């Protein structure tokens, strides 16, 4: 089987960007946090911090005790997205067919029949060009294999700054020392199911039949996993895009009350609605959730006629909030979230016969509001439900979703103008 896929995983990405940007941080143990507070967790730690035993999600106060010299840095999402885009551009210049898996991981489909030597040369060219054009602190681990699942597994086998190539003769011999949980898509629940079937090692996993895989996964996904692990090329299925749009936020201690919680929910909803319109979609349902400090949870969902109208969504949010059981009104909210689901492309949307004119006029209103917010910055115009919460829930990066600053913050290409600067035109040829 040919080497069809290359996965590149950037190690300690957020911390590496900070060290690239700020030379005084190089070689230092860093913890990257969403807010400067001892009670928050590290969303990333530098390679130096990892060597001292620190891990992502570690509470800041615990991390300081484990590493007294730890430097805490507040996250700068827009900077990380800028670097991500530079890295993707470099990779695409050498391997055009790429798929962004997350903010710090890209998989490329290789065309042509590369042998090990050619694959190694390609990986080294990618690393060298990144060093030259983006920066030497952006170290990466590269995995190359016959399937995207095996390439992803290979990229995790040698860190930091590694290169692992898996050919037919290497599989499964070079993988047998790994636990099954190292394979993408085999989480804790599937590991438990594998144990119930007597599978606890990689050797036992590879010895299992396709039928046994299907029984463990209880779906065709098991058959797909078996085929990918045994070198058969299948399309990506791990990340399904476009199914939901949502935002969540952990309330800071001073905001853990119900008036603040509903205001921040409106802020989250307005962000989600703007993304919905930017993606030219409408939503068929709205889910609202709240986790409380006593480990209880409330959530509810409203079914909607497909819409991208913030006013319709706002009424649905208010109705859900009003419906919540009285017992939750006495509890302290900690974590809140909104999710828009049942997404449909606007080109497939059939307007309500009796609401068509309202939908059309509201669409013009939201288009103008979104434009003002893109030009002048978030919250230049907003609905009153979010009043008092416009500084809450700033842009955050989830590893599986890369936000667009042009939508969530400000589109700098407008340069403060209400009309985009026309692109430069090439002089006419004579």
GIBEL-V732362 format. One record per residue. N is the residue number from 1. PSI is psi in radians with two decimals (* if undefined). Layout:
# GIBEL-V732362
[[N,PSI] [N,PSI]]
This chain:
# GIBEL-V732362
[[1,2.43] [2,2.84] [3,1.76] [4,-0.39] [5,2.56] [6,2.17] [7,2.30] [8,2.17] [9,2.08] [10,2.17] [11,2.30] [12,0.93] [13,-0.94] [14,-0.78] [15,-0.66] [16,-0.65] [17,-0.78] [18,-0.72] [19,-0.56] [20,-0.71] [21,-0.58] [22,1.68] [23,-0.50] [24,-0.23] [25,-0.12] [26,2.39] [27,0.04] [28,2.59] [29,2.15] [30,2.56] [31,2.19] [32,2.24] [33,2.66] [34,-0.59] [35,2.66] [36,1.56] [37,2.47] [38,-0.36] [39,-0.14] [40,3.06] [41,2.76] [42,2.11] [43,-0.24] [44,2.67] [45,2.65] [46,2.89] [47,-0.66] [48,-0.65] [49,-0.67] [50,-0.66] [51,-0.40] [52,0.12] [53,0.04] [54,2.61] [55,2.78] [56,2.56] [57,0.01] [58,2.37] [59,2.43] [60,-0.80] [61,-0.68] [62,-0.69] [63,-0.69] [64,-0.68] [65,-0.70] [66,-0.48] [67,1.53] [68,-0.46] [69,0.18] [70,2.36] [71,2.20] [72,2.26] [73,2.28] [74,2.37] [75,2.56] [76,1.42] [77,-0.71] [78,-0.61] [79,-0.73] [80,-0.64] [81,-0.68] [82,-0.80] [83,-0.71] [84,-0.79] [85,-0.67] [86,-0.77] [87,-0.76] [88,-0.68] [89,-0.72] [90,-0.81] [91,-0.77] [92,-0.49] [93,-0.37] [94,-0.56] [95,1.67] [96,-0.64] [97,1.71] [98,2.69] [99,2.12] [100,2.05] [101,-0.58] [102,-3.12] [103,-0.48] [104,0.34] [105,2.31] [106,2.39] [107,2.39] [108,2.46] [109,2.19] [110,2.26] [111,2.49] [112,2.87] [113,1.58] [114,2.33] [115,3.13] [116,-0.70] [117,-0.79] [118,-0.66] [119,-0.72] [120,-0.72] [121,-0.71] [122,-0.81] [123,-0.72] [124,-0.59] [125,-0.73] [126,-0.84] [127,-0.74] [128,-0.71] [129,-0.63] [130,-0.79] [131,-0.74] [132,-0.70] [133,-0.35] [134,-0.80] [135,2.56] [136,-0.28] [137,-0.15] [138,1.23] [139,2.63] [140,2.77] [141,2.29] [142,2.35] [143,2.39] [144,2.28] [145,3.04] [146,-0.47] [147,2.77] [148,-0.56] [149,-0.73] [150,-0.60] [151,-0.70] [152,-0.76] [153,-0.73] [154,-0.61] [155,-0.33] [156,-0.06] [157,-0.33] [158,1.76] [159,2.64] [160,2.88] [161,0.75] [162,3.05] [163,2.01] [164,2.21] [165,2.21] [166,1.96] [167,3.08] [168,-0.80] [169,-0.22] [170,-0.22] [171,2.17] [172,0.13] [173,-0.77] [174,-0.02] [175,-0.17] [176,-0.34] [177,-0.14] [178,2.61] [179,2.65] [180,-0.50] [181,-0.22] [182,-0.23] [183,2.26] [184,2.30] [185,-0.17] [186,1.52] [187,-2.93] [188,-0.69] [189,-0.76] [190,-0.59] [191,-0.68] [192,-0.72] [193,-0.68] [194,-0.73] [195,-0.66] [196,-0.44] [197,0.19] [198,0.35] [199,1.92] [200,-0.17] [201,2.84] [202,-0.62] [203,-0.75] [204,-0.62] [205,-0.78] [206,-0.43] [207,-0.28] [208,2.61] [209,2.91] [210,-0.67] [211,-0.67] [212,-0.71] [213,-0.78] [214,-0.62] [215,-0.66] [216,-0.81] [217,-0.34] [218,0.53] [219,3.09] [220,-0.32] [221,-0.61] [222,-0.76] [223,-0.72] [224,-0.75] [225,-0.76] [226,-0.79] [227,-0.71] [228,-0.76] [229,-0.44] [230,0.29] [231,0.10] [232,2.34] [233,2.09] [234,2.75] [235,2.78] [236,2.47] [237,-0.10] [238,-0.79] [239,1.97] [240,2.08] [241,2.72] [242,0.11] [243,-0.59] [244,2.76] [245,2.19] [246,2.92] [247,2.56] [248,2.84] [249,2.35] [250,2.11] [251,2.31] [252,2.76] [253,-0.74] [254,-0.25] [255,0.20] [256,1.21] [257,2.89] [258,-0.69] [259,-0.72] [260,-0.70] [261,-0.79] [262,-0.60] [263,-0.73] [264,-0.61] [265,-0.72] [266,-0.68] [267,-0.80] [268,-0.73] [269,-0.71] [270,-0.62] [271,-0.79] [272,-0.69] [273,-0.66] [274,-0.72] [275,-0.68] [276,-0.82] [277,-0.66] [278,-0.63] [279,0.03] [280,0.83] [281,2.91] [282,2.81] [283,2.55] [284,-0.08] [285,2.72] [286,2.22] [287,2.37] [288,2.40] [289,2.60] [290,2.22] [291,2.42] [292,2.83] [293,-0.33] [294,0.34] [295,0.29] [296,2.92] [297,2.45] [298,2.44] [299,2.71] [300,2.81] [301,2.48] [302,2.28] [303,2.41] [304,2.68] [305,2.29] [306,2.26] [307,2.75] [308,0.32] [309,2.01] [310,-0.59] [311,-0.71] [312,-0.78] [313,-0.64] [314,-0.76] [315,-0.67] [316,-0.72] [317,-0.81] [318,-0.67] [319,-0.72] [320,-0.76] [321,-0.69] [322,-0.51] [323,-0.27] [324,2.53] [325,2.57] [326,-0.56] [327,-0.48] [328,-0.35] [329,-0.31] [330,0.01] [331,2.84] [332,2.03] [333,2.45] [334,-0.91] [335,2.30] [336,2.79] [337,2.70] [338,2.56] [339,2.27] [340,2.22] [341,-3.09] [342,0.78] [343,2.49] [344,2.35] [345,2.43] [346,-0.52] [347,-0.33] [348,-0.02] [349,2.30] [350,1.99] [351,2.57] [352,2.30] [353,-0.70] [354,-0.19] [355,0.13] [356,-0.80] [357,-0.69] [358,-0.76] [359,-0.70] [360,-0.81] [361,-0.68] [362,-0.64] [363,-0.70] [364,-0.68] [365,-0.84] [366,-0.58] [367,-0.74] [368,-0.74] [369,-0.81] [370,-0.70] [371,-0.78] [372,-0.72] [373,-0.57] [374,-0.64] [375,-0.82] [376,-0.17] [377,2.73] [378,2.56] [379,0.22] [380,-0.64] [381,2.28] [382,2.85] [383,2.63] [384,-0.37] [385,-0.47] [386,0.10] [387,2.34] [388,-0.13] [389,0.26] [390,-0.32] [391,-0.06] [392,2.85] [393,1.03] [394,3.00] [395,2.27] [396,2.72] [397,2.07] [398,2.50] [399,-0.46] [400,-0.06] [401,2.16] [402,1.93] [403,2.80] [404,1.89] [405,-0.53] [406,-0.40] [407,-0.76] [408,-0.34] [409,-1.45] [410,2.44] [411,1.77] [412,-0.26] [413,-0.31] [414,-0.37] [415,0.72] [416,0.09] [417,2.70] [418,-0.23] [419,2.43] [420,2.50] [421,2.24] [422,2.51] [423,2.57] [424,2.42] [425,2.52] [426,2.50] [427,2.52] [428,2.47] [429,2.46] [430,*]]
